[in-house]
Amino acid sequence: MDLLPVPSPHPMGGDPIAEALELAGARWALTRGLTFTGPWSLAFPAPGRLKLHAVLEGTTWLLMDGIAAPVLLEAGDVVVLAGDRRYVLASAPGLPPAEALPLPKATVEPFHHAGPPGAPETVAIGGHIELEAAGRDLLLDALPPLMHMRATTPEAPAARWLLTQAFHEMRADRPGATFAANHLARLLFVQVLRAFLREAHTFPTGWLRALSDARIGPVLRLMHGDPAHPWTLAELATAAAMSRTSFANRFRTVAGAPPLTYLCNWRIRLARHGLRYDDRPVAALAAALGYSSESAFSNAFKRVTGTAPLHYRRLIRESAAEPSSPLGP
């Protein structure tokens, strides 16, 4: 599977979002639907991954460690939680929560219901995104702990359609329903990211914040589009229509690293992915990433990862071959 530039053009067209999802090994699952009547409150453990929660009908209150005020989620709203913070979903703030962890084991049905009999007052679906260890920082560190896409955003109509389709797939007992629902969840997450990229100046310092910057974003796409190119600071500054000093300072402020350091780290991230999935010799991989020799690439790779490329390839493939543990709720 050829996922790296050989040497150009880049197969993903320099789309950092598509690259990040690929390189992080994002695997999606809509885990369970929830329907409720009457007062209810559920406490969820810190996800340690990306967690998605979408309200289809009714309202839900979200209370999260580190977030001062409860957040009201209305029909059509979607939230993505990133990181290690406990949270509570409830019909109203202040209710004593029950632990949510046992719920997925209580039934094999796609929806779990709580409360007295009657028409559901709240219908929601949830899911999570598993990330490979080598790519966890790529998304978890770049996102705020809470992203709330309201039903009134421009992306909401597409999100509502995706939510409705996912709901029908989870309700239906048709061949391929799980596969379809999981891919709909992937598209839903992309809609949330698109909505929040307009406000990415509030994101932690990193590539997502840099991508949304009016001056730095286009340059970032150039670097991602052709990482093998021998970019210079002067060339990148010219592309940004800035002086070298102003460009370097602004890039470091929003991306968290100097431009050429960022480029080196991105090449190594591509290399790590290639060493796991690509059978090309290390020399060919080095050339595809713009290194003048295999030794130059090996030195750069070991400086960043602490491991030689061939040793890394052996270790990462051995670990991938080990049986994985069952996914949690």
C-alpha positions in Angstrom: 0.0 0.0 0.0 1.7 3.2 -1.2 0.8 6.1 1.2 3.8 8.3 0.7 5.0 10.7 -2.0 7.0 8.9 -4.7 8.3 11.6 -4.8 5.3 13.8 -5.9 2.5 14.7 -6.1 1.3 13.8 -2.7 -1.5 11.2 -3.0 -3.8 13.1 -0.5 -3.2 16.4 -2.3 -1.8 18.1 0.7 -5.0 17.8 2.7 -3.8 17.8 6.3 -7.1 16.6 7.7 -7.2 13.6 5.5 -3.5 12.9 6.2 -4.0 13.2 10.0 -6.9 10.7 10.0 -4.8 8.3 7.9 -1.6 8.7 9.9 -3.3 8.5 13.2 -4.9 5.2 12.2 -8.3 6.5 13.1 -10.8 3.6 13.4 -14.4 4.6 14.0 -17.3 3.0 15.8 -20.8 4.1 16.7 -21.0 2.1 19.9 -24.6 2.6 21.2 -27.7 4.6 21.0 -29.4 5.9 24.2 -33.1 6.7 24.8 -34.4 8.1 28.0 -37.6 9.1 29.8 -37.9 10.9 33.1 -34.9 12.3 35.1 -31.6 10.6 34.3 -27.9 11.2 34.8 -24.9 9.0 33.6 -21.2 9.4 34.5 -18.7 8.4 31.9 -15.0 7.6 32.6 -12.3 9.7 30.9 -12.3 8.4 27.4 -8.6 8.6 26.6 -9.6 8.9 23.0 -11.9 10.9 20.8 -15.5 10.5 21.9 -18.6 11.6 19.8 -22.0 12.3 21.2 -24.9 13.4 19.1 -28.5 14.4 20.2 -31.2 13.4 17.8 -34.3 14.3 19.9 -34.8 16.2 23.1 -32.1 17.8 25.1 -29.1 16.7 27.2 -26.9 18.5 29.6 -23.1 17.9 29.5 -21.0 18.4 32.6 -17.2 17.9 32.1 -14.2 18.1 34.3 -12.4 21.4 33.6 -15.4 23.0 32.0 -16.9 25.5 34.5 -20.6 25.6 33.3 -22.9 22.8 32.2 -23.4 22.7 28.4 -26.9 22.3 27.0 -27.1 20.0 24.0 -30.2 20.4 21.8 -31.5 18.2 19.0 -29.0 18.3 16.1 -26.1 19.2 18.3 -22.9 17.2 18.2 -20.0 17.2 20.6 -16.5 15.7 20.3 -14.6 15.1 23.5 -10.8 14.7 23.3 -8.5 13.6 26.1 -8.7 12.3 29.7 -11.6 14.1 31.5 -14.6 12.5 33.1 -18.0 13.7 32.0 -21.6 13.4 32.8 -24.7 13.4 30.5 -28.0 14.2 32.2 -31.5 15.4 31.8 -30.7 18.3 34.2 -27.6 19.5 36.1 -27.3 18.5 39.7 -28.8 15.0 39.5 -26.7 12.2 41.1 -25.2 10.2 38.2 -25.1 6.5 37.8 -22.1 4.9 36.3 -22.5 4.4 32.5 -19.8 1.8 32.0 -22.1 -1.3 32.7 -24.7 -0.1 30.1 -23.2 -1.6 27.0 -23.0 -5.0 28.6 -26.6 -4.9 29.7 -28.0 -5.7 26.3 -26.9 -6.6 22.8 -29.5 -4.2 21.3 -28.1 -1.2 19.4 -30.1 1.2 21.7 -30.1 1.2 25.5 -33.3 2.6 27.2 -33.5 4.0 30.7 -36.5 5.3 32.6 -40.2 4.4 32.9 -42.1 3.1 29.9 -43.3 5.7 27.4 -42.1 7.6 24.4 -38.5 8.6 24.7 -37.9 12.2 25.6 -34.2 12.1 24.6 -32.6 10.1 21.8 -28.9 10.2 21.3 -26.1 8.2 19.7 -22.5 7.9 20.8 -19.3 6.6 19.5 -15.6 6.7 19.8 -12.5 6.9 17.6 -9.6 4.5 18.3 -6.1 5.9 17.4 -2.9 4.1 16.9 -0.3 4.8 19.6 2.0 6.5 17.1 -0.7 8.9 16.1 -2.6 9.7 19.3 -0.8 13.0 19.8 -1.5 14.1 16.2 -5.2 14.5 17.0 -5.6 14.4 20.8 -3.0 17.1 21.4 -4.2 19.3 18.6 -7.9 19.5 19.7 -9.5 21.3 22.6 -11.1 19.0 25.2 -14.6 19.9 24.1 -15.9 20.7 20.6 -19.6 21.6 20.5 -21.2 21.9 17.0 -24.6 23.5 17.4 -27.5 22.7 15.1 -27.4 26.3 13.8 -23.9 26.1 12.2 -23.6 26.0 8.4 -22.4 22.4 8.7 -25.6 21.4 10.6 -27.8 20.4 7.6 -25.2 17.8 6.5 -24.6 16.7 10.1 -28.4 16.2 10.6 -28.6 14.1 7.5 -25.6 12.0 8.7 -27.2 11.7 12.1 -30.5 10.6 10.6 -28.9 8.0 8.4 -26.7 6.7 11.3 -29.9 6.4 13.4 -31.7 4.4 10.7 -28.7 2.1 10.2 -28.4 1.4 14.0 -32.2 0.7 14.2 -32.3 -1.5 11.1 -31.3 -5.1 11.0 -29.9 -5.0 7.5 -26.6 -6.4 6.1 -23.7 -4.0 6.4 -25.5 -1.7 8.9 -22.6 -1.5 11.3 -20.2 -0.8 8.5 -22.4 2.0 7.1 -23.0 3.6 10.5 -19.3 3.7 11.3 -18.5 5.4 8.0 -21.3 7.9 8.6 -19.6 8.6 12.0 -16.4 9.4 10.2 -18.1 11.9 7.9 -19.9 13.4 10.9 -16.5 14.0 12.7 -15.2 15.7 9.5 -18.2 18.1 9.6 -17.4 18.9 13.2 -13.8 19.7 12.4 -14.8 21.9 9.5 -17.1 23.8 11.8 -14.4 24.4 14.3 -11.6 25.2 12.0 -13.2 28.7 11.7 -12.5 29.0 15.4 -9.2 27.2 15.6 -7.4 30.2 17.0 -8.8 28.9 20.3 -7.2 25.5 19.7 -4.0 24.4 21.4 -0.8 25.4 19.6 -0.3 22.9 16.8 -0.9 21.9 13.2 -4.7 22.4 13.4 -4.4 25.9 14.7 -1.7 26.6 12.1 -4.0 25.2 9.3 -6.7 27.8 10.1 -4.3 30.8 10.1 -4.8 33.0 7.1 -1.0 33.3 6.4 0.3 30.1 7.7 -2.4 27.7 6.5 -1.7 28.0 2.8 2.0 27.4 3.5 1.2 24.4 5.6 -0.7 22.9 2.7 2.3 23.5 0.4 4.5 21.6 2.8 2.0 18.8 3.2 1.4 18.7 -0.5 5.1 18.1 -1.3 7.1 17.2 1.8 10.0 15.8 -0.3 10.7 19.3 -1.7 13.8 20.9 -0.2 11.8 23.8 1.3 13.8 26.8 2.6 12.7 29.4 5.1 13.0 32.1 2.4 10.8 30.1 0.0 8.1 29.5 2.6 8.2 33.1 3.7 7.7 34.3 0.2 4.7 31.9 -0.2 3.2 33.6 2.9 4.0 37.1 1.6 5.9 37.8 4.8 9.5 38.6 5.8 11.5 35.6 6.9 11.6 36.8 10.5 7.9 37.6 10.7 7.0 34.3 9.1 9.2 32.2 11.3 7.8 33.9 14.4 4.2 33.6 13.4 4.7 29.9 12.3 6.2 29.0 15.6 3.5 30.8 17.6 0.6 28.9 15.9 2.3 25.6 15.0 4.5 25.2 18.1 7.7 24.6 16.2 9.9 26.5 13.6 8.9 25.8 10.0 11.8 23.5 9.1 11.6 21.6 12.3 7.9 21.1 11.7 8.7 19.8 8.2 11.3 17.4 9.5 8.8 16.1 12.1 6.1 15.7 9.5 8.5 13.7 7.3 9.4 11.4 10.2 5.7 10.9 10.9 5.2 9.9 7.3 8.2 7.6 7.6 6.8 5.9 10.6 3.6 5.2 8.8 5.5 4.0 5.7 7.7 1.7 7.7 4.6 0.1 9.1 2.5 -0.3 6.0 5.0 0.1 3.0 7.4 -2.7 2.0 9.7 -0.4 0.1 13.4 -0.6 1.1 14.5 2.1 3.6 16.6 3.7 0.9 13.6 4.1 -1.4 11.5 5.5 1.5 14.2 8.0 2.3 14.4 9.2 -1.3 10.6 9.6 -1.5 10.7 11.8 1.6 13.4 14.1 0.2 16.5 12.8 2.0 19.7 12.9 0.1 20.8 9.5 1.4 19.6 6.5 3.5 22.1 7.5 6.2 20.8 11.1 6.3 17.3 9.7 6.7 18.3 7.1 9.3 20.1 9.8 11.4 17.1 12.1 11.3 14.7 9.2 12.1 16.8 8.1 15.1 17.2 11.6 16.3 13.4 12.1 16.5 12.3 8.6 17.5 15.3 7.2 19.3 15.2 4.1 17.0 16.8 3.1 13.7 14.3 2.7 10.8 14.7 -1.0 10.3 14.4 -1.7 14.0 11.3 0.5 14.2 9.8 -1.4 11.2 10.3 -4.8 12.9 9.0 -3.6 16.3 5.9 -1.9 14.9 4.9 -4.8 12.7 5.4 -7.3 15.6 3.2 -5.2 17.8 0.5 -4.9 15.1 0.5 -8.7 14.7 -0.4 -9.2 18.4 -4.1 -9.8 19.2 -5.8 -6.5 20.1 -7.9 -6.2 23.3 -11.7 -5.7 22.9 -12.8 -2.2 22.4 -14.5 -0.6 25.4 -17.7 1.3 25.4 
